[in-house]
Amino acid sequence: MIYVMTGKMVFHVGWDKLDAEDAWRHVLSRHISYFADEEGFNGLLKHIQKENPFFERLVSLAESVPRQPFEAWGSVEPELKNLVGKMTCLDPSRRITAAEALEHPWFKSAWMKG
């Protein structure tokens, strides 16, 4: 959706990084950079719990990733930013379902335009 509306492949990191042993780090760092707010990130940590081997990796990664929040992108209309933010929320308990996304005002206005 982001690519179609903005022309930007926000998760594309290059095949060289995807073939690396730490490929997860490259893609996840982009997700954190663009879509992680404090509440969502804390919700994800609560969901996976400290016993999960990725818990400390996530904490360390989040501390080192420069933030470029999608919500601050001036070229994206507010309703689309709102929808994408709800769809990409790191906290599973706050992330909307596909059915809820289709009921979002952005989709309703997009269908009216089309």
C-alpha atoms as an extended CHARMM CRD file, in Angstrom:
* protein
*
       114  EXT
         1         1  MET       CA              0.0000000000        0.0000000000        0.0000000000  PROA      1               0.0000000000
         2         2  ILE       CA              2.7880000000        2.4020000000        0.8960000000  PROA      2               0.0000000000
         3         3  TYR       CA              4.5770000000        1.6710000000       -2.3700000000  PROA      3               0.0000000000
         4         4  VAL       CA              1.4410000000        2.1440000000       -4.4450000000  PROA      4               0.0000000000
         5         5  MET       CA              0.5720000000        5.4550000000       -2.7720000000  PROA      5               0.0000000000
         6         6  THR       CA              4.0740000000        6.9240000000       -2.3370000000  PROA      6               0.0000000000
         7         7  GLY       CA              6.3650000000        5.0400000000       -4.7140000000  PROA      7               0.0000000000
         8         8  LYS       CA              8.6790000000        4.1820000000       -1.7840000000  PROA      8               0.0000000000
         9         9  MET       CA              9.6520000000        0.6070000000       -0.9010000000  PROA      9               0.0000000000
        10        10  VAL       CA             10.0720000000        1.1950000000        2.8140000000  PROA      10              0.0000000000
        11        11  PHE       CA             11.1730000000       -2.3280000000        3.7170000000  PROA      11              0.0000000000
        12        12  HSD       CA             13.5330000000       -2.9090000000        0.7720000000  PROA      12              0.0000000000
        13        13  VAL       CA             17.0810000000       -3.2610000000        2.0750000000  PROA      13              0.0000000000
        14        14  GLY       CA             18.8650000000       -4.9420000000       -0.8270000000  PROA      14              0.0000000000
        15        15  TRP       CA             19.5550000000       -8.6060000000       -1.5210000000  PROA      15              0.0000000000
        16        16  ASP       CA             23.0320000000       -8.4480000000        0.0080000000  PROA      16              0.0000000000
        17        17  LYS       CA             21.5350000000       -7.6060000000        3.4080000000  PROA      17              0.0000000000
        18        18  LEU       CA             18.7610000000      -10.1780000000        3.0430000000  PROA      18              0.0000000000
        19        19  ASP       CA             21.3230000000      -12.9150000000        2.4030000000  PROA      19              0.0000000000
        20        20  ALA       CA             23.2150000000      -12.0020000000        5.5770000000  PROA      20              0.0000000000
        21        21  GLU       CA             22.9700000000      -13.9690000000        8.8050000000  PROA      21              0.0000000000
        22        22  ASP       CA             21.3830000000      -10.9700000000       10.5280000000  PROA      22              0.0000000000
        23        23  ALA       CA             18.8390000000      -10.2640000000        7.7710000000  PROA      23              0.0000000000
        24        24  TRP       CA             16.1060000000       -9.9170000000       10.3980000000  PROA      24              0.0000000000
        25        25  ARG       CA             17.9490000000       -6.8670000000       11.8030000000  PROA      25              0.0000000000
        26        26  HSD       CA             17.7980000000       -4.8970000000        8.5540000000  PROA      26              0.0000000000
        27        27  VAL       CA             14.0860000000       -5.3160000000        7.8930000000  PROA      27              0.0000000000
        28        28  LEU       CA             13.0460000000       -4.9620000000       11.5240000000  PROA      28              0.0000000000
        29        29  SER       CA             15.1140000000       -1.8010000000       11.9630000000  PROA      29              0.0000000000
        30        30  ARG       CA             13.1310000000       -0.1860000000        9.1490000000  PROA      30              0.0000000000
        31        31  HSD       CA              9.8690000000       -1.2430000000       10.7270000000  PROA      31              0.0000000000
        32        32  ILE       CA             10.9610000000        0.2310000000       14.0540000000  PROA      32              0.0000000000
        33        33  SER       CA             12.2290000000        3.4110000000       12.3930000000  PROA      33              0.0000000000
        34        34  TYR       CA              9.0090000000        4.1160000000       10.5050000000  PROA      34              0.0000000000
        35        35  PHE       CA              6.2360000000        2.5940000000       12.5980000000  PROA      35              0.0000000000
        36        36  ALA       CA              7.2540000000        2.0000000000       16.2250000000  PROA      36              0.0000000000
        37        37  ASP       CA              5.9130000000        4.3870000000       18.8070000000  PROA      37              0.0000000000
        38        38  GLU       CA              6.7140000000        3.8840000000       22.4770000000  PROA      38              0.0000000000
        39        39  GLU       CA              3.3400000000        2.3880000000       23.3540000000  PROA      39              0.0000000000
        40        40  GLY       CA              3.3870000000       -0.0260000000       20.4160000000  PROA      40              0.0000000000
        41        41  PHE       CA              6.9560000000       -1.1170000000       21.0480000000  PROA      41              0.0000000000
        42        42  ASN       CA              6.2680000000       -1.7050000000       24.7530000000  PROA      42              0.0000000000
        43        43  GLY       CA              3.1680000000       -3.6960000000       23.7920000000  PROA      43              0.0000000000
        44        44  LEU       CA              5.2730000000       -5.9110000000       21.5310000000  PROA      44              0.0000000000
        45        45  LEU       CA              7.8070000000       -6.4930000000       24.3090000000  PROA      45              0.0000000000
        46        46  LYS       CA              5.0000000000       -7.3990000000       26.7050000000  PROA      46              0.0000000000
        47        47  HSD       CA              3.5580000000       -9.7610000000       24.0860000000  PROA      47              0.0000000000
        48        48  ILE       CA              6.8070000000      -11.6610000000       23.3990000000  PROA      48              0.0000000000
        49        49  GLN       CA              7.9780000000      -11.5390000000       27.0520000000  PROA      49              0.0000000000
        50        50  LYS       CA             11.5240000000      -11.4180000000       28.4270000000  PROA      50              0.0000000000
        51        51  GLU       CA             12.0890000000      -15.1520000000       28.0150000000  PROA      51              0.0000000000
        52        52  ASN       CA             11.9290000000      -14.7920000000       24.2300000000  PROA      52              0.0000000000
        53        53  PRO       CA             15.4240000000      -14.8100000000       22.7050000000  PROA      53              0.0000000000
        54        54  PHE       CA             14.5090000000      -11.7980000000       20.5680000000  PROA      54              0.0000000000
        55        55  PHE       CA             13.4820000000       -9.6310000000       23.5300000000  PROA      55              0.0000000000
        56        56  GLU       CA             16.9340000000       -8.2150000000       24.2510000000  PROA      56              0.0000000000
        57        57  ARG       CA             17.7440000000       -8.0350000000       20.5360000000  PROA      57              0.0000000000
        58        58  LEU       CA             14.6700000000       -5.8670000000       19.9810000000  PROA      58              0.0000000000
        59        59  VAL       CA             15.5140000000       -3.5810000000       22.8790000000  PROA      59              0.0000000000
        60        60  SER       CA             19.0800000000       -3.1610000000       21.6520000000  PROA      60              0.0000000000
        61        61  LEU       CA             17.9700000000       -2.5970000000       18.0680000000  PROA      61              0.0000000000
        62        62  ALA       CA             15.3690000000       -0.0030000000       19.0340000000  PROA      62              0.0000000000
        63        63  GLU       CA             17.9870000000        1.9550000000       20.9620000000  PROA      63              0.0000000000
        64        64  SER       CA             20.2340000000        2.1580000000       17.8890000000  PROA      64              0.0000000000
        65        65  VAL       CA             17.7080000000        2.8620000000       15.1240000000  PROA      65              0.0000000000
        66        66  PRO       CA             17.2460000000        6.4700000000       14.0260000000  PROA      66              0.0000000000
        67        67  ARG       CA             13.5420000000        7.2970000000       13.9300000000  PROA      67              0.0000000000
        68        68  GLN       CA             11.9080000000        8.4750000000       10.6870000000  PROA      68              0.0000000000
        69        69  PRO       CA              8.2290000000        8.1320000000       11.6610000000  PROA      69              0.0000000000
        70        70  PHE       CA              5.8380000000        7.5100000000        8.7990000000  PROA      70              0.0000000000
        71        71  GLU       CA              3.3230000000        9.7340000000       10.5960000000  PROA      71              0.0000000000
        72        72  ALA       CA              5.6820000000       12.6910000000       10.0130000000  PROA      72              0.0000000000
        73        73  TRP       CA              5.9420000000       12.2140000000        6.2440000000  PROA      73              0.0000000000
        74        74  GLY       CA              4.4590000000       15.4420000000        4.8820000000  PROA      74              0.0000000000
        75        75  SER       CA              3.6910000000       14.0520000000        1.4310000000  PROA      75              0.0000000000
        76        76  VAL       CA              1.2020000000       11.4440000000        2.7070000000  PROA      76              0.0000000000
        77        77  GLU       CA             -2.4290000000       12.3290000000        3.3280000000  PROA      77              0.0000000000
        78        78  PRO       CA             -3.4930000000       12.1750000000        7.0110000000  PROA      78              0.0000000000
        79        79  GLU       CA             -6.1250000000        9.4330000000        6.5950000000  PROA      79              0.0000000000
        80        80  LEU       CA             -3.6100000000        7.1540000000        4.8720000000  PROA      80              0.0000000000
        81        81  LYS       CA             -1.0340000000        7.7850000000        7.6120000000  PROA      81              0.0000000000
        82        82  ASN       CA             -3.6740000000        6.9120000000       10.1950000000  PROA      82              0.0000000000
        83        83  LEU       CA             -4.6190000000        3.6720000000        8.4180000000  PROA      83              0.0000000000
        84        84  VAL       CA             -1.0300000000        2.5570000000        7.8620000000  PROA      84              0.0000000000
        85        85  GLY       CA             -0.1830000000        3.3740000000       11.4700000000  PROA      85              0.0000000000
        86        86  LYS       CA             -3.0060000000        1.1620000000       12.6900000000  PROA      86              0.0000000000
        87        87  MET       CA             -2.0280000000       -1.6600000000       10.3240000000  PROA      87              0.0000000000
        88        88  THR       CA              1.6640000000       -1.5890000000       11.2430000000  PROA      88              0.0000000000
        89        89  CYS       CA              1.3480000000       -1.1380000000       14.9910000000  PROA      89              0.0000000000
        90        90  LEU       CA              3.9190000000       -3.3510000000       16.6980000000  PROA      90              0.0000000000
        91        91  ASP       CA              1.5640000000       -4.1490000000       19.5840000000  PROA      91              0.0000000000
        92        92  PRO       CA             -0.5820000000       -7.0690000000       18.3540000000  PROA      92              0.0000000000
        93        93  SER       CA             -3.3870000000       -6.1170000000       20.7500000000  PROA      93              0.0000000000
        94        94  ARG       CA             -3.6600000000       -2.6360000000       19.1600000000  PROA      94              0.0000000000
        95        95  ARG       CA             -3.1160000000       -3.6180000000       15.5010000000  PROA      95              0.0000000000
        96        96  ILE       CA             -6.2790000000       -3.5740000000       13.4180000000  PROA      96              0.0000000000
        97        97  THR       CA             -7.5440000000       -6.5970000000       11.5130000000  PROA      97              0.0000000000
        98        98  ALA       CA             -7.9830000000       -6.7120000000        7.7380000000  PROA      98              0.0000000000
        99        99  ALA       CA            -11.7550000000       -6.3850000000        8.1890000000  PROA      99              0.0000000000
       100       100  GLU       CA            -11.2680000000       -3.3080000000       10.3890000000  PROA      100             0.0000000000
       101       101  ALA       CA             -8.8650000000       -1.8270000000        7.8500000000  PROA      101             0.0000000000
       102       102  LEU       CA            -11.4650000000       -2.1620000000        5.1020000000  PROA      102             0.0000000000
       103       103  GLU       CA            -13.8940000000       -0.1910000000        7.2680000000  PROA      103             0.0000000000
       104       104  HSD       CA            -11.3890000000        2.6570000000        7.7290000000  PROA      104             0.0000000000
       105       105  PRO       CA            -12.4170000000        6.0560000000        6.2970000000  PROA      105             0.0000000000
       106       106  TRP       CA             -9.4400000000        6.0460000000        3.8920000000  PROA      106             0.0000000000
       107       107  PHE       CA            -10.7570000000        2.9620000000        2.0870000000  PROA      107             0.0000000000
       108       108  LYS       CA            -14.2740000000        4.3400000000        2.0570000000  PROA      108             0.0000000000
       109       109  SER       CA            -13.1000000000        7.5770000000        0.4110000000  PROA      109             0.0000000000
       110       110  ALA       CA            -10.8210000000        5.6640000000       -2.0020000000  PROA      110             0.0000000000
       111       111  TRP       CA            -13.7760000000        3.5670000000       -3.1690000000  PROA      111             0.0000000000
       112       112  MET       CA            -15.8500000000        6.7120000000       -3.6910000000  PROA      112             0.0000000000
       113       113  LYS       CA            -13.0650000000        8.2720000000       -5.8020000000  PROA      113             0.0000000000
       114       114  GLY       CA            -12.6190000000        5.1100000000       -7.8890000000  PROA      114             0.0000000000
